[in-house]
Amino acid sequence: LFVNEGPRFPIVETRFNGNKIFSERELQAKLNGCLAEFRSVTANNYDSATLDWCARRVGNHIRNAGYLQAQIQHAVDVTQRGYVISFTLEEGPLYRLGKTKIDGASSFSEAEIRAKFSLREGDLASMDSISKWLFEDLKNLYGEFGFIEYTAEVIPSFIQNIGVVDLKIDIVEGKQFSLRSEERRVG
């Protein structure tokens, strides 16, 4: 069975609206860099799943700069020339890290857990730094000691009038596993 999908229209224009902090050039570079990673759009053709993914990456770029509540939406218009993609941004306030409260950790001291965190109170609150700490650095630390079920949940409290985000971290260590014996097979 052959289905003719018809002609594929190119993306002829992308534009950003509502951005005040981030320049059009910076946002276009992030978007274009993401789109270039996908073959479905190398010929500048529209693909909704790829566009959704790249819009999320542009939003993450903004949130990584401390604008944790940034929102990005896009609309697609079809013109005679092709697709025009309009992105609407709400950057929101800039946040710095406030207090960080850690609950649920019993196998490591709070000092050991905090030592893995690159951010300190007053630093710009970067989504990447927070995620790396909880879901890479601490996951690896717990994993080295057999806590392979480790998970963490972040509960932010935004204090908009002063641009601070306090974090409550709920750690679930899970059961500690150990290796009883190792079998080696020669074969």
C-alpha positions in Angstrom: 0.0 0.0 0.0 1.5 3.3 -1.0 0.2 6.6 0.4 1.1 9.8 -1.3 1.3 12.4 1.4 1.6 15.2 -1.2 4.2 17.9 -1.3 6.1 18.8 1.8 6.2 22.5 2.4 9.4 24.1 3.8 9.7 26.2 6.9 10.1 29.6 5.4 10.3 31.7 8.6 10.6 31.3 12.4 10.0 34.2 14.7 10.0 34.9 18.4 7.6 37.2 20.2 7.6 38.3 23.8 11.3 37.9 24.5 12.8 40.7 26.4 16.0 39.2 27.9 17.1 36.8 25.2 17.9 38.2 21.8 16.2 37.0 18.6 19.6 35.9 17.3 20.4 33.8 20.4 17.0 32.0 20.3 17.2 31.5 16.5 20.7 29.9 17.0 19.4 27.5 19.6 16.4 26.6 17.5 18.4 26.2 14.3 21.1 24.1 16.1 18.4 21.7 17.4 16.6 21.5 14.0 19.9 20.7 12.3 20.3 17.6 14.4 17.3 16.0 12.8 17.3 14.6 9.2 13.6 15.2 8.9 14.2 18.9 8.8 17.6 19.1 7.1 15.8 20.1 3.9 14.0 22.7 6.0 10.8 20.6 6.0 8.2 20.9 8.8 7.9 18.0 11.3 5.7 18.6 14.3 7.4 16.2 16.7 10.8 17.7 15.9 9.5 21.2 16.3 8.0 20.3 19.7 11.3 18.8 20.9 13.3 21.8 19.7 10.8 24.3 21.3 11.4 22.4 24.6 15.1 22.7 24.2 14.9 26.5 23.6 12.7 26.7 26.7 15.3 24.7 28.7 18.0 27.1 27.5 16.0 30.0 29.0 15.3 28.1 32.3 19.0 27.1 32.6 19.8 30.8 32.7 17.7 31.2 35.9 14.3 31.9 34.4 12.8 28.8 35.9 9.2 29.6 35.1 9.8 30.4 31.5 7.1 29.3 29.1 7.3 28.9 25.3 4.5 28.1 22.9 4.4 27.9 19.2 1.9 28.3 16.4 2.2 27.1 12.8 0.7 29.1 9.9 0.7 27.7 6.4 1.3 30.3 3.7 1.7 29.9 -0.1 5.5 29.9 0.4 5.5 27.4 3.2 5.3 27.2 7.0 5.7 30.2 9.3 6.5 29.2 12.9 5.8 31.8 15.6 7.1 31.2 19.1 5.6 33.2 22.0 7.7 33.5 25.2 7.1 34.4 28.7 10.5 34.5 30.3 9.2 35.3 33.8 11.4 36.5 36.6 15.0 35.6 37.1 15.6 33.3 40.1 18.5 32.9 42.4 18.9 29.8 44.7 17.5 30.3 48.2 17.4 27.7 50.9 17.8 24.0 50.1 16.1 21.5 52.4 17.0 17.9 52.1 14.6 15.2 53.5 14.9 11.4 53.4 18.6 10.9 53.4 20.0 8.6 56.1 22.9 6.9 54.4 24.9 10.1 53.7 25.2 13.2 55.8 23.6 16.4 54.6 27.2 17.8 54.2 28.1 14.9 51.9 25.0 15.5 49.8 25.5 19.2 49.6 29.2 18.8 48.6 28.0 17.3 45.3 26.0 20.4 44.5 27.8 23.0 42.4 25.3 25.9 43.3 25.3 27.8 46.5 22.7 30.1 48.0 22.6 33.3 45.9 23.8 31.7 42.7 21.6 31.8 39.6 19.2 28.9 39.8 20.1 26.7 36.8 17.8 23.9 35.9 20.7 21.9 34.4 22.8 22.2 37.6 20.0 21.1 39.8 19.2 18.2 37.6 22.8 17.1 37.3 23.2 17.2 41.0 20.1 15.1 41.8 19.9 12.8 38.8 23.5 12.2 37.9 25.9 13.1 40.8 23.7 11.8 43.7 22.4 8.9 41.7 26.0 7.8 41.1 27.0 8.3 44.7 24.0 6.2 45.9 24.6 3.6 43.2 28.3 3.1 44.3 27.0 2.0 47.6 24.3 -0.3 46.3 21.3 2.0 46.4 20.2 1.3 42.8 16.6 2.4 43.5 17.6 5.9 44.5 15.1 8.6 43.4 14.7 12.3 44.2 11.9 14.8 43.9 12.4 18.5 43.7 9.6 20.8 45.2 10.4 24.4 44.3 8.9 27.4 46.3 9.1 30.5 44.2 9.3 33.8 46.0 8.7 36.1 43.0 8.9 39.5 44.7 12.6 38.9 45.6 13.5 36.5 42.8 14.4 33.5 45.0 13.6 29.8 44.7 13.8 27.6 47.8 14.1 23.9 47.1 12.8 21.0 49.1 14.5 17.8 48.0 12.8 14.5 48.9 15.2 11.6 48.6 14.1 8.0 48.5 17.1 5.9 49.0 15.4 2.6 48.4 16.8 -0.8 49.5 20.6 -1.3 49.6 21.7 -4.1 47.4 25.0 -6.0 47.5 26.7 -8.6 45.3 27.0 -11.9 47.0 29.1 -13.7 44.5 30.4 -13.3 41.0 30.3 -16.2 38.6 32.8 -16.2 35.8 32.2 -18.3 32.8 35.0 -19.3 30.5 33.7 -19.9 27.2 
